[in-house]
Each structure stands twice: as C-alpha cells, then as structure tokens.
C-alpha cells in the first residue's frame, strides 16, 4: 500500500511531488530546507541554524505518516559549502542522539535558492 502526503508547499504542485510517501513499512520524506511556511528562507548565512530548521521540516514530514525522528534509518545531507560539514553534522548528531541513522553528506553546487545552504532528506522504517 502506498500513501502520499502533501505539506501544502508551493513547489509540490509545480514539480509534482509529495512531501512524504509511505510505502508499506517505509516512510520517505522529500528533501527539506530551511524555508518557512511563508516561503521565507530562514537562517540566511548560518548553516547550523538552517540544519536545525531543515530537520524540523523533516520531522513535520515524518509526522504526516505517523513517524518520528527515532524511526529514521537513512539521511542524505546536501551542502552548498562543504566546509560547513562539521557544524551541520553536530546538529544532525544532536537531533538523532542514540537513534543514529546511516547518512551520506554531499557537496552540491547549489540549491534552488542561493540563500539555502542545507537540504536533507530522510527515510524511516515504521512497521505497520
């Protein structure tokens, strides 16, 4: 069984994606950024603050399908400035604590808005 959940974000309709998809025991959350509900980029110039806001958005995406951060088994972290990896990594570690998912950090040339420094996607395991 596949369930799709939208967050109401403007790009969902334009690009044609769901914020969250539950496929059986898996909950997949599309890449999240530090963009507020009003479309304003939060934490401009501050990778750690953007990581916190981004993980908050991931958490809201998980909640749409009944999952939590402790259910996450994989994260992918995209950074526009790889020198910020440690700051972002510390935020990641704080938020996940002992529920450490596997993770990949990638340096990318840019995100959709040049003020965005971090994008994170998560996958969770949530047995039905």
N, C-alpha and C positions, 0 to 999 in steps of 0.2 A: 504494500500500500504506500502511496506517495501523497503527502500533504504539502501544500505550498502556502507560505505566509508572507504577506507584504507588510512593510512598515509604514507605507504611505510616502516614502521618499520620492522626490521628483524624478530621479533617474530611473526608477523601476519601470515606469511606463515607457519612457523614451528608449531605454536599452532593451527592455523586455526580459527582466529577470525578477526573481523573488528574493527577498531579503533572507528568508530561511526556507529550507526544504527538509522535511522529514521523510526519509525513505527507509521504512522498516525500523531497524534499531539505530540508524544513523541520523544525526541532525547536522545539517550543513548550513553554515552562515556565510553569505557573500562577504567579500571584502568590505570592511568598515573603516571609516575615517573619523577624524575629529571635526565633523560637520554637525552643527546644531540643527534642531528641528526646523529652524527658520532659514536654514541654508548658509548661515554664517560659519566661517572656519574659526574654530576655537584654538587657542594656544599658539597663535602665529609665532613662528621662530623658536618654539620651545618643544623639542622632540619628546621629552619626558611627559609633559602635560598632554601633548597630543596622544601619546601612547595610552595614558590613563583614560582620556575621553573616548579613544577608539575601543579600548577594552570594555568600557561602559556600554558602548553601542553594540559590541559583540554579545555582551551579557543580555541586553534587551532583545537581540535577535534570537538568542537561545531560548529565552523565556517564552517567546511566541509558540514554541513547540514543547514547552514544559521542561526544558533542560536548564542546567546551571553550569557555571564555570568548572565545578568539580567533575562534571561529566565529559569535559573536553579531553580528547585524546591526541589531537593534532592542531598546531597553529602554523600559519605561514605569515611571516612579518616582512613587509616590503618597506625599505628605507630609501629615501632620496639622497641621504647623506650617510654613508656607511660609517663615518667616524662617530656617529651618534649611537652605534650599536649597543654600547655598554649601558648608557642611560636608559634606552628603551628596554634592554634586556633586564635591567634591575626592576623596572616597573612590571614587566612580564612575570618575573620571579615573585614579586610581592603579591600580585593578584592571584597567582595559581598556587602559591605555597607548596604544600606537600603533594598536591594533585598535579604533578608535573607532566604535561603532555609532551609528545615529541614535537619538535619545532624546526623550522627552517627560516633563516634570515637571508633576505636577498637585497642586494643593492639594485635599484632601478633608476633610470634616467630621470623620470618624472612621474607624477600622479596627475589626475585630471585637472586639479587646481594647483598652481605652482606654490601656493602657501601651505599645502599639505606635505608633511614630512614622513608620515607613517600611515600604512594601511595594513590591516590584519584580518585574516580570515580564519575561522575555526571550524573544526569537525568534532562532534561529540558522539558518544555511544550511550544510548538510552534504551535499554531493553523494554519492550512493550509488555 
